[in-house]
Amino acid sequence: MTVFYLPRALDAQAGEATAQPSGLRVGFTVGRALGGAVDRNRMKRRLREAVRMSLPASGVAADVVINPKKSLLKIEFAEVLGEVRRAFGVVEKKLSPSSGGSTDGK
């Protein structure tokens, strides 16, 4: 699977006072090329459950998009869970302020 992420920034339009966004928002892209509706829905169900079981509790604010491969249907769920956990670990490491990584895109 391929995982894309983008840090979320404060939305300070029109002078509104908004709280610092926290947590990950996760979405999936499962196109027609990956199979019929039954296969695509099964992929999304497996991914949703893996995300639910491994969502980090840290305050890293980012949007994450997971783009699965067709092999997601054939591998064991434990492998899917491991891949999702590893992806979230990388996102957290890259975006956490303590890692020294820049989150402002510069």
KOLGU-4560 file (N, C-alpha, C; in nm, 3 decimals, padded with zeros to 5 digits):
<recs>
<n_xx: 00.084 n_yy: -00.118 n_zz: 00.000 ca_xx: 00.000 ca_yy: 00.000 ca_zz: 00.000 c_xx: 00.088 c_yy: 00.124 c_zz: 00.000 mol: A seq: 1 type: MET>
<n_xx: 00.032 n_yy: 00.231 n_zz: -00.047 ca_xx: 00.101 ca_yy: 00.360 ca_zz: -00.048 c_xx: 00.027 c_yy: 00.452 c_zz: 00.049 mol: A seq: 2 type: THR>
<n_xx: 00.102 n_yy: 00.525 n_zz: 00.129 ca_xx: 00.042 ca_yy: 00.615 ca_zz: 00.227 c_xx: 00.093 c_yy: 00.756 c_zz: 00.201 mol: A seq: 3 type: VAL>
<n_xx: -00.001 n_yy: 00.849 n_zz: 00.188 ca_xx: 00.031 ca_yy: 00.990 ca_zz: 00.172 c_xx: -00.014 c_yy: 01.063 c_zz: 00.297 mol: A seq: 4 type: PHE>
<n_xx: 00.060 n_yy: 01.167 n_zz: 00.336 ca_xx: 00.017 ca_yy: 01.245 ca_zz: 00.452 c_xx: 00.052 c_yy: 01.392 c_zz: 00.431 mol: A seq: 5 type: TYR>
<n_xx: -00.024 n_yy: 01.477 n_zz: 00.498 ca_xx: -00.004 ca_yy: 01.621 ca_zz: 00.491 c_xx: -00.038 c_yy: 01.679 c_zz: 00.627 mol: A seq: 6 type: LEU>
<n_xx: 00.055 n_yy: 01.754 n_zz: 00.687 ca_xx: 00.024 ca_yy: 01.812 ca_zz: 00.817 c_xx: -00.088 c_yy: 01.915 c_zz: 00.805 mol: A seq: 7 type: PRO>
<n_xx: -00.174 n_yy: 01.920 n_zz: 00.906 ca_xx: -00.281 ca_yy: 02.020 ca_zz: 00.911 c_xx: -00.233 c_yy: 02.137 c_zz: 00.992 mol: A seq: 8 type: ARG>
<n_xx: -00.264 n_yy: 02.257 n_zz: 00.944 ca_xx: -00.226 ca_yy: 02.380 ca_zz: 01.015 c_xx: -00.350 c_yy: 02.443 c_zz: 01.074 mol: A seq: 9 type: ALA>
<n_xx: -00.327 n_yy: 02.543 n_zz: 01.157 ca_xx: -00.439 ca_yy: 02.619 ca_zz: 01.212 c_xx: -00.516 c_yy: 02.688 c_zz: 01.102 mol: A seq: 10 type: LEU>
<n_xx: -00.647 n_yy: 02.688 n_zz: 01.114 ca_xx: -00.732 ca_yy: 02.758 ca_zz: 01.018 c_xx: -00.774 c_yy: 02.889 c_zz: 01.081 mol: A seq: 11 type: ASP>
<n_xx: -00.708 n_yy: 02.996 n_zz: 01.043 ca_xx: -00.735 ca_yy: 03.126 ca_zz: 01.105 c_xx: -00.798 c_yy: 03.223 c_zz: 01.005 mol: A seq: 12 type: ALA>
<n_xx: -00.895 n_yy: 03.176 n_zz: 00.930 ca_xx: -00.962 ca_yy: 03.263 ca_zz: 00.834 c_xx: -01.070 c_yy: 03.343 c_zz: 00.903 mol: A seq: 13 type: GLN>
<n_xx: -01.092 n_yy: 03.462 n_zz: 00.857 ca_xx: -01.200 ca_yy: 03.550 ca_zz: 00.903 c_xx: -01.190 c_yy: 03.580 c_zz: 01.051 mol: A seq: 14 type: ALA>
<n_xx: -01.070 n_yy: 03.574 n_zz: 01.107 ca_xx: -01.050 ca_yy: 03.610 ca_zz: 01.245 c_xx: -01.110 c_yy: 03.514 c_zz: 01.346 mol: A seq: 15 type: GLY>
<n_xx: -01.147 n_yy: 03.396 n_zz: 01.303 ca_xx: -01.206 ca_yy: 03.298 ca_zz: 01.394 c_xx: -01.097 c_yy: 03.240 c_zz: 01.483 mol: A seq: 16 type: GLU>
<n_xx: -01.129 n_yy: 03.227 n_zz: 01.609 ca_xx: -01.036 ca_yy: 03.164 ca_zz: 01.702 c_xx: -01.064 c_yy: 03.014 c_zz: 01.700 mol: A seq: 17 type: ALA>
<n_xx: -00.972 n_yy: 02.937 n_zz: 01.645 ca_xx: -00.990 ca_yy: 02.792 ca_zz: 01.640 c_xx: -00.883 c_yy: 02.726 c_zz: 01.722 mol: A seq: 18 type: THR>
<n_xx: -00.915 n_yy: 02.613 n_zz: 01.777 ca_xx: -00.818 ca_yy: 02.537 ca_zz: 01.854 c_xx: -00.719 c_yy: 02.469 c_zz: 01.762 mol: A seq: 19 type: ALA>
<n_xx: -00.603 n_yy: 02.437 n_zz: 01.816 ca_xx: -00.501 ca_yy: 02.365 ca_zz: 01.739 c_xx: -00.558 c_yy: 02.229 c_zz: 01.699 mol: A seq: 20 type: GLN>
<n_xx: -00.556 n_yy: 02.194 n_zz: 01.571 ca_xx: -00.608 ca_yy: 02.064 ca_zz: 01.530 c_xx: -00.521 c_yy: 01.952 c_zz: 01.585 mol: A seq: 21 type: PRO>
<n_xx: -00.582 n_yy: 01.844 n_zz: 01.623 ca_xx: -00.503 ca_yy: 01.733 ca_zz: 01.674 c_xx: -00.559 c_yy: 01.602 c_zz: 01.619 mol: A seq: 22 type: SER>
<n_xx: -00.474 n_yy: 01.504 n_zz: 01.614 ca_xx: -00.514 ca_yy: 01.373 ca_zz: 01.568 c_xx: -00.503 c_yy: 01.357 c_zz: 01.417 mol: A seq: 23 type: GLY>
<n_xx: -00.508 n_yy: 01.234 n_zz: 01.378 ca_xx: -00.500 ca_yy: 01.201 ca_zz: 01.236 c_xx: -00.639 c_yy: 01.185 c_zz: 01.178 mol: A seq: 24 type: LEU>
<n_xx: -00.658 n_yy: 01.236 n_zz: 01.058 ca_xx: -00.779 ca_yy: 01.206 ca_zz: 00.980 c_xx: -00.734 c_yy: 01.113 c_zz: 00.870 mol: A seq: 25 type: ARG>
<n_xx: -00.804 n_yy: 01.003 n_zz: 00.855 ca_xx: -00.761 ca_yy: 00.898 ca_zz: 00.763 c_xx: -00.868 c_yy: 00.875 c_zz: 00.658 mol: A seq: 26 type: VAL>
<n_xx: -00.824 n_yy: 00.865 n_zz: 00.532 ca_xx: -00.914 ca_yy: 00.834 ca_zz: 00.421 c_xx: -00.852 c_yy: 00.726 c_zz: 00.334 mol: A seq: 27 type: GLY>
<n_xx: -00.932 n_yy: 00.671 n_zz: 00.247 ca_xx: -00.886 ca_yy: 00.562 ca_zz: 00.159 c_xx: -00.923 c_yy: 00.594 c_zz: 00.016 mol: A seq: 28 type: PHE>
<n_xx: -00.838 n_yy: 00.554 n_zz: -00.077 ca_xx: -00.869 ca_yy: 00.562 ca_zz: -00.220 c_xx: -00.864 c_yy: 00.420 c_zz: -00.274 mol: A seq: 29 type: THR>
<n_xx: -00.979 n_yy: 00.370 n_zz: -00.313 ca_xx: -00.987 ca_yy: 00.234 ca_zz: -00.366 c_xx: -01.062 c_yy: 00.244 c_zz: -00.500 mol: A seq: 30 type: VAL>
<n_xx: -00.984 n_yy: 00.252 n_zz: -00.607 ca_xx: -01.043 ca_yy: 00.273 ca_zz: -00.739 c_xx: -01.094 c_yy: 00.146 c_zz: -00.805 mol: A seq: 31 type: GLY>
<n_xx: -01.163 n_yy: 00.164 n_zz: -00.913 ca_xx: -01.222 ca_yy: 00.052 ca_zz: -00.988 c_xx: -01.120 c_yy: -00.047 c_zz: -01.040 mol: A seq: 32 type: ARG>
<n_xx: -01.000 n_yy: 00.000 n_zz: -01.063 ca_xx: -00.896 ca_yy: -00.089 ca_zz: -01.116 c_xx: -00.859 c_yy: -00.200 c_zz: -01.018 mol: A seq: 33 type: ALA>
<n_xx: -00.897 n_yy: -00.184 n_zz: -00.892 ca_xx: -00.862 ca_yy: -00.283 ca_zz: -00.791 c_xx: -00.963 c_yy: -00.397 c_zz: -00.783 mol: A seq: 34 type: LEU>
<n_xx: -01.070 n_yy: -00.391 n_zz: -00.860 ca_xx: -01.166 ca_yy: -00.501 ca_zz: -00.860 c_xx: -01.308 c_yy: -00.450 c_zz: -00.858 mol: A seq: 35 type: GLY>
<n_xx: -01.399 n_yy: -00.545 n_zz: -00.843 ca_xx: -01.540 ca_yy: -00.511 ca_zz: -00.837 c_xx: -01.578 c_yy: -00.449 c_zz: -00.704 mol: A seq: 36 type: GLY>
<n_xx: -01.704 n_yy: -00.411 n_zz: -00.692 ca_xx: -01.752 ca_yy: -00.344 ca_zz: -00.572 c_xx: -01.732 c_yy: -00.429 c_zz: -00.447 mol: A seq: 37 type: ALA>
<n_xx: -01.753 n_yy: -00.558 n_zz: -00.458 ca_xx: -01.738 ca_yy: -00.646 ca_zz: -00.342 c_xx: -01.593 c_yy: -00.645 c_zz: -00.293 mol: A seq: 38 type: VAL>
<n_xx: -01.499 n_yy: -00.657 n_zz: -00.385 ca_xx: -01.357 ca_yy: -00.655 ca_zz: -00.349 c_xx: -01.316 c_yy: -00.520 c_zz: -00.291 mol: A seq: 39 type: ASP>
<n_xx: -01.360 n_yy: -00.412 n_zz: -00.353 ca_xx: -01.324 ca_yy: -00.278 ca_zz: -00.305 c_xx: -01.381 c_yy: -00.253 c_zz: -00.166 mol: A seq: 40 type: ARG>
<n_xx: -01.505 n_yy: -00.294 n_zz: -00.143 ca_xx: -01.565 ca_yy: -00.276 ca_zz: -00.011 c_xx: -01.494 c_yy: -00.360 c_zz: 00.095 mol: A seq: 41 type: ASN>
<n_xx: -01.452 n_yy: -00.479 n_zz: 00.057 ca_xx: -01.379 ca_yy: -00.564 ca_zz: 00.152 c_xx: -01.245 c_yy: -00.500 c_zz: 00.187 mol: A seq: 42 type: ARG>
<n_xx: -01.177 n_yy: -00.440 n_zz: 00.088 ca_xx: -01.051 ca_yy: -00.370 ca_zz: 00.116 c_xx: -01.073 c_yy: -00.256 c_zz: 00.214 mol: A seq: 43 type: MET>
<n_xx: -01.178 n_yy: -00.178 n_zz: 00.190 ca_xx: -01.206 ca_yy: -00.065 ca_zz: 00.278 c_xx: -01.241 c_yy: -00.112 c_zz: 00.420 mol: A seq: 44 type: LYS>
<n_xx: -01.316 n_yy: -00.221 n_zz: 00.433 ca_xx: -01.349 ca_yy: -00.273 ca_zz: 00.566 c_xx: -01.224 c_yy: -00.318 c_zz: 00.640 mol: A seq: 45 type: ARG>
<n_xx: -01.135 n_yy: -00.388 n_zz: 00.569 ca_xx: -01.011 ca_yy: -00.434 ca_zz: 00.631 c_xx: -00.924 c_yy: -00.316 c_zz: 00.674 mol: A seq: 46 type: ARG>
<n_xx: -00.915 n_yy: -00.214 n_zz: 00.587 ca_xx: -00.834 ca_yy: -00.097 ca_zz: 00.621 c_xx: -00.895 c_yy: -00.020 c_zz: 00.738 mol: A seq: 47 type: LEU>
<n_xx: -01.027 n_yy: -00.002 n_zz: 00.738 ca_xx: -01.091 ca_yy: 00.070 ca_zz: 00.848 c_xx: -01.065 c_yy: 00.002 c_zz: 00.982 mol: A seq: 48 type: ARG>
<n_xx: -01.075 n_yy: -00.130 n_zz: 00.984 ca_xx: -01.050 ca_yy: -00.203 ca_zz: 01.108 c_xx: -00.903 c_yy: -00.192 c_zz: 01.150 mol: A seq: 49 type: GLU>
<n_xx: -00.811 n_yy: -00.201 n_zz: 01.055 ca_xx: -00.669 ca_yy: -00.188 ca_zz: 01.088 c_xx: -00.639 c_yy: -00.049 c_zz: 01.142 mol: A seq: 50 type: ALA>
<n_xx: -00.700 n_yy: 00.054 n_zz: 01.083 ca_xx: -00.680 ca_yy: 00.191 ca_zz: 01.132 c_xx: -00.740 c_yy: 00.204 c_zz: 01.272 mol: A seq: 51 type: VAL>
<n_xx: -00.859 n_yy: 00.150 n_zz: 01.293 ca_xx: -00.923 ca_yy: 00.159 ca_zz: 01.424 c_xx: -00.837 c_yy: 00.095 c_zz: 01.532 mol: A seq: 52 type: ARG>
<n_xx: -00.775 n_yy: -00.018 n_zz: 01.499 ca_xx: -00.695 ca_yy: -00.090 ca_zz: 01.597 c_xx: -00.558 c_yy: -00.028 c_zz: 01.621 mol: A seq: 53 type: MET>
<n_xx: -00.510 n_yy: 00.056 n_zz: 01.530 ca_xx: -00.373 ca_yy: 00.106 ca_zz: 01.544 c_xx: -00.362 c_yy: 00.257 c_zz: 01.542 mol: A seq: 54 type: SER>
<n_xx: -00.472 n_yy: 00.329 n_zz: 01.552 ca_xx: -00.468 ca_yy: 00.475 ca_zz: 01.549 c_xx: -00.390 c_yy: 00.526 c_zz: 01.669 mol: A seq: 55 type: LEU>
<n_xx: -00.286 n_yy: 00.605 n_zz: 01.645 ca_xx: -00.204 ca_yy: 00.654 ca_zz: 01.756 c_xx: -00.280 c_yy: 00.758 c_zz: 01.839 mol: A seq: 56 type: PRO>
<n_xx: -00.245 n_yy: 00.766 n_zz: 01.966 ca_xx: -00.311 ca_yy: 00.860 ca_zz: 02.056 c_xx: -00.238 c_yy: 00.994 c_zz: 02.062 mol: A seq: 57 type: ALA>
<n_xx: -00.130 n_yy: 01.008 n_zz: 01.988 ca_xx: -00.053 ca_yy: 01.132 ca_zz: 01.995 c_xx: -00.128 c_yy: 01.248 c_zz: 01.933 mol: A seq: 58 type: SER>
<n_xx: -00.079 n_yy: 01.366 n_zz: 01.957 ca_xx: -00.145 ca_yy: 01.487 ca_zz: 01.909 c_xx: -00.095 c_yy: 01.534 c_zz: 01.774 mol: A seq: 59 type: GLY>
<n_xx: -00.038 n_yy: 01.448 n_zz: 01.694 ca_xx: 00.009 ca_yy: 01.488 ca_zz: 01.561 c_xx: -00.113 c_yy: 01.514 c_zz: 01.473 mol: A seq: 60 type: VAL>
<n_xx: -00.118 n_yy: 01.634 n_zz: 01.415 ca_xx: -00.233 ca_yy: 01.671 ca_zz: 01.332 c_xx: -00.196 c_yy: 01.656 c_zz: 01.185 mol: A seq: 61 type: ALA>
<n_xx: -00.259 n_yy: 01.561 n_zz: 01.118 ca_xx: -00.229 ca_yy: 01.537 ca_zz: 00.977 c_xx: -00.346 c_yy: 01.468 c_zz: 00.910 mol: A seq: 62 type: ALA>
<n_xx: -00.351 n_yy: 01.484 n_zz: 00.780 ca_xx: -00.445 ca_yy: 01.410 ca_zz: 00.697 c_xx: -00.367 c_yy: 01.298 c_zz: 00.631 mol: A seq: 63 type: ASP>
<n_xx: -00.420 n_yy: 01.177 n_zz: 00.639 ca_xx: -00.353 ca_yy: 01.059 ca_zz: 00.585 c_xx: -00.445 c_yy: 00.993 c_zz: 00.484 mol: A seq: 64 type: VAL>
<n_xx: -00.390 n_yy: 00.958 n_zz: 00.368 ca_xx: -00.465 ca_yy: 00.886 ca_zz: 00.266 c_xx: -00.392 c_yy: 00.756 c_zz: 00.238 mol: A seq: 65 type: VAL>
<n_xx: -00.465 n_yy: 00.646 n_zz: 00.247 ca_xx: -00.408 ca_yy: 00.514 ca_zz: 00.222 c_xx: -00.460 c_yy: 00.463 c_zz: 00.089 mol: A seq: 66 type: ILE>
<n_xx: -00.367 n_yy: 00.427 n_zz: 00.001 ca_xx: -00.399 ca_yy: 00.376 ca_zz: -00.132 c_xx: -00.353 c_yy: 00.230 c_zz: -00.137 mol: A seq: 67 type: ASN>
<n_xx: -00.445 n_yy: 00.134 n_zz: -00.121 ca_xx: -00.405 ca_yy: -00.006 ca_zz: -00.116 c_xx: -00.372 c_yy: -00.065 c_zz: -00.253 mol: A seq: 68 type: PRO>
<n_xx: -00.305 n_yy: -00.177 n_zz: -00.250 ca_xx: -00.279 ca_yy: -00.256 ca_zz: -00.370 c_xx: -00.376 c_yy: -00.375 c_zz: -00.370 mol: A seq: 69 type: LYS>
<n_xx: -00.392 n_yy: -00.438 n_zz: -00.483 ca_xx: -00.486 ca_yy: -00.550 ca_zz: -00.493 c_xx: -00.449 c_yy: -00.667 c_zz: -00.403 mol: A seq: 70 type: LYS>
<n_xx: -00.321 n_yy: -00.679 n_zz: -00.370 ca_xx: -00.276 ca_yy: -00.789 ca_zz: -00.285 c_xx: -00.331 c_yy: -00.779 c_zz: -00.142 mol: A seq: 71 type: SER>
<n_xx: -00.390 n_yy: -00.666 n_zz: -00.106 ca_xx: -00.448 ca_yy: -00.650 ca_zz: 00.026 c_xx: -00.555 c_yy: -00.756 c_zz: 00.054 mol: A seq: 72 type: LEU>
<n_xx: -00.620 n_yy: -00.804 n_zz: -00.050 ca_xx: -00.725 ca_yy: -00.906 ca_zz: -00.033 c_xx: -00.669 c_yy: -01.043 c_zz: 00.000 mol: A seq: 73 type: LEU>
<n_xx: -00.543 n_yy: -01.067 n_zz: -00.036 ca_xx: -00.487 ca_yy: -01.202 ca_zz: -00.022 c_xx: -00.400 c_yy: -01.220 c_zz: 00.101 mol: A seq: 74 type: LYS>
<n_xx: -00.351 n_yy: -01.112 n_zz: 00.159 ca_xx: -00.260 ca_yy: -01.126 ca_zz: 00.273 c_xx: -00.339 c_yy: -01.137 c_zz: 00.403 mol: A seq: 75 type: ILE>
<n_xx: -00.274 n_yy: -01.190 n_zz: 00.504 ca_xx: -00.335 ca_yy: -01.204 ca_zz: 00.636 c_xx: -00.361 c_yy: -01.067 c_zz: 00.697 mol: A seq: 76 type: GLU>
<n_xx: -00.466 n_yy: -01.060 n_zz: 00.781 ca_xx: -00.501 ca_yy: -00.933 ca_zz: 00.843 c_xx: -00.389 c_yy: -00.882 c_zz: 00.932 mol: A seq: 77 type: PHE>
<n_xx: -00.315 n_yy: -00.970 n_zz: 00.996 ca_xx: -00.204 ca_yy: -00.929 ca_zz: 01.083 c_xx: -00.100 c_yy: -00.850 c_zz: 01.003 mol: A seq: 78 type: ALA>
<n_xx: -00.078 n_yy: -00.887 n_zz: 00.878 ca_xx: 00.016 ca_yy: -00.813 ca_zz: 00.794 c_xx: -00.038 c_yy: -00.675 c_zz: 00.759 mol: A seq: 79 type: GLU>
<n_xx: -00.167 n_yy: -00.667 n_zz: 00.732 ca_xx: -00.230 ca_yy: -00.537 ca_zz: 00.704 c_xx: -00.216 c_yy: -00.447 c_zz: 00.826 mol: A seq: 80 type: VAL>
<n_xx: -00.244 n_yy: -00.503 n_zz: 00.942 ca_xx: -00.235 ca_yy: -00.428 ca_zz: 01.067 c_xx: -00.092 c_yy: -00.379 c_zz: 01.090 mol: A seq: 81 type: LEU>
<n_xx: 00.005 n_yy: -00.465 n_zz: 01.064 ca_xx: 00.146 ca_yy: -00.425 ca_zz: 01.079 c_xx: 00.185 c_yy: -00.313 c_zz: 00.983 mol: A seq: 82 type: GLY>
<n_xx: 00.139 n_yy: -00.321 n_zz: 00.861 ca_xx: 00.170 ca_yy: -00.216 ca_zz: 00.763 c_xx: 00.109 c_yy: -00.082 c_zz: 00.803 mol: A seq: 83 type: GLU>
<n_xx: -00.014 n_yy: -00.085 n_zz: 00.850 ca_xx: -00.080 ca_yy: 00.040 ca_zz: 00.891 c_xx: -00.009 c_yy: 00.098 c_zz: 01.013 mol: A seq: 84 type: VAL>
<n_xx: 00.026 n_yy: 00.014 n_zz: 01.110 ca_xx: 00.099 ca_yy: 00.062 ca_zz: 01.228 c_xx: 00.233 c_yy: 00.122 c_zz: 01.190 mol: A seq: 85 type: ARG>
<n_xx: 00.303 n_yy: 00.057 n_zz: 01.098 ca_xx: 00.432 ca_yy: 00.108 ca_zz: 01.055 c_xx: 00.416 c_yy: 00.244 c_zz: 00.985 mol: A seq: 86 type: ARG>
<n_xx: 00.313 n_yy: 00.257 n_zz: 00.901 ca_xx: 00.289 ca_yy: 00.383 ca_zz: 00.832 c_xx: 00.258 c_yy: 00.495 c_zz: 00.931 mol: A seq: 87 type: ALA>
<n_xx: 00.173 n_yy: 00.466 n_zz: 01.031 ca_xx: 00.142 ca_yy: 00.568 ca_zz: 01.132 c_xx: 00.266 c_yy: 00.605 c_zz: 01.212 mol: A seq: 88 type: PHE>
<n_xx: 00.352 n_yy: 00.507 n_zz: 01.240 ca_xx: 00.477 ca_yy: 00.536 ca_zz: 01.310 c_xx: 00.566 c_yy: 00.630 c_zz: 01.233 mol: A seq: 89 type: GLY>
<n_xx: 00.575 n_yy: 00.610 n_zz: 01.102 ca_xx: 00.656 ca_yy: 00.698 ca_zz: 01.018 c_xx: 00.597 c_yy: 00.839 c_zz: 01.016 mol: A seq: 90 type: VAL>
<n_xx: 00.465 n_yy: 00.848 n_zz: 01.002 ca_xx: 00.400 ca_yy: 00.980 ca_zz: 01.000 c_xx: 00.424 c_yy: 01.052 c_zz: 01.131 mol: A seq: 91 type: VAL>
<n_xx: 00.408 n_yy: 00.983 n_zz: 01.243 ca_xx: 00.431 ca_yy: 01.045 ca_zz: 01.373 c_xx: 00.576 c_yy: 01.091 c_zz: 01.388 mol: A seq: 92 type: GLU>
<n_xx: 00.669 n_yy: 01.007 n_zz: 01.346 ca_xx: 00.810 ca_yy: 01.040 ca_zz: 01.358 c_xx: 00.845 c_yy: 01.164 c_zz: 01.274 mol: A seq: 93 type: LYS>
<n_xx: 00.791 n_yy: 01.170 n_zz: 01.153 ca_xx: 00.822 ca_yy: 01.282 ca_zz: 01.065 c_xx: 00.760 c_yy: 01.413 c_zz: 01.112 mol: A seq: 94 type: LYS>
<n_xx: 00.642 n_yy: 01.405 n_zz: 01.175 ca_xx: 00.569 ca_yy: 01.526 ca_zz: 01.209 c_xx: 00.578 c_yy: 01.568 c_zz: 01.354 mol: A seq: 95 type: LEU>
<n_xx: 00.635 n_yy: 01.486 n_zz: 01.440 ca_xx: 00.642 ca_yy: 01.523 ca_zz: 01.581 c_xx: 00.745 c_yy: 01.633 c_zz: 01.601 mol: A seq: 96 type: SER>
<n_xx: 00.711 n_yy: 01.734 n_zz: 01.681 ca_xx: 00.803 ca_yy: 01.846 ca_zz: 01.702 c_xx: 00.932 c_yy: 01.804 c_zz: 01.771 mol: A seq: 97 type: PRO>
<n_xx: 00.929 n_yy: 01.699 n_zz: 01.850 ca_xx: 01.049 ca_yy: 01.656 ca_zz: 01.922 c_xx: 01.153 c_yy: 01.590 c_zz: 01.832 mol: A seq: 98 type: SER>
<n_xx: 01.111 n_yy: 01.547 n_zz: 01.711 ca_xx: 01.205 ca_yy: 01.481 ca_zz: 01.620 c_xx: 01.293 c_yy: 01.581 c_zz: 01.546 mol: A seq: 99 type: SER>
<n_xx: 01.261 n_yy: 01.708 n_zz: 01.557 ca_xx: 01.340 ca_yy: 01.809 ca_zz: 01.488 c_xx: 01.301 c_yy: 01.827 c_zz: 01.344 mol: A seq: 100 type: GLY>
<n_xx: 01.203 n_yy: 01.751 n_zz: 01.298 ca_xx: 01.156 ca_yy: 01.763 ca_zz: 01.161 c_xx: 01.071 c_yy: 01.887 c_zz: 01.145 mol: A seq: 101 type: GLY>
<n_xx: 01.083 n_yy: 01.951 n_zz: 01.033 ca_xx: 01.005 ca_yy: 02.072 ca_zz: 01.007 c_xx: 00.866 c_yy: 02.033 c_zz: 00.961 mol: A seq: 102 type: SER>
<n_xx: 00.765 n_yy: 02.094 n_zz: 01.022 ca_xx: 00.627 ca_yy: 02.064 ca_zz: 00.984 c_xx: 00.565 c_yy: 02.177 c_zz: 00.904 mol: A seq: 103 type: THR>
<n_xx: 00.645 n_yy: 02.279 n_zz: 00.871 ca_xx: 00.589 ca_yy: 02.391 ca_zz: 00.797 c_xx: 00.615 c_yy: 02.381 c_zz: 00.648 mol: A seq: 104 type: ASP>
<n_xx: 00.667 n_yy: 02.270 n_zz: 00.602 ca_xx: 00.688 ca_yy: 02.249 ca_zz: 00.459 c_xx: 00.811 c_yy: 02.314 c_zz: 00.403 mol: A seq: 105 type: GLY>
<n_xx: 00.899 n_yy: 02.367 n_zz: 00.488 ca_xx: 01.021 ca_yy: 02.434 ca_zz: 00.441 c_xx: 01.141 c_yy: 02.346 c_zz: 00.459 mol: A seq: 106 type: LYS>
</recs>
